Amino acid sequence: MNDSLEIRFVNKDIRENIFKIDIRSLKNKLEFEGEKYTLQDGNKGIYIEHQLFSFFVFEKNNLQYMVGIHKKVANSATPEILVEIANSI
């Protein structure tokens, strides 16, 4: 309970344009299987598609990050774009 922080950004004009990020301690991390990518710092991440969101999950500084985009707009946000976002964190 209360083991993560979730932040959602919703475009005021295009309600389906939702970006979210979940952050949790590695002691409470979730396990995923998916397409693997390497970040600029050498850390590995996983791209997964969920029921409503496409996510890129990675670990950095003892935290697990899940960066996601709603599937209705995911065709314009490729896995590579989510990796770029992850690289900026």
C-alpha positions, 0 to 999 in steps of 0.5 A: 500500500502506498508503495509508488508515486503515479503522475498523469498528464492529460492533454486538455484538448485531446483527452486520450493523450495521456502520459503517465509515470509510476515511480517505486522503490526497488524493494517494491519493484514489479517484474515484467517481460518484454522487448529489451532496450539499453539506455545511454547509461548502460542500464536495461529497460523493457518495453511492454504493451498493457491493456490501456498503456504502452510502457517502458520500464527501467531502473535507476538510482534505486528506483523503478520507473514506468513511463507510459503513453495511452494506447490510443496515441501510442502509434505516435509514441514509439518505443524509441521515444519512450526510451528517449524520455527514460534517458532524460531522467 
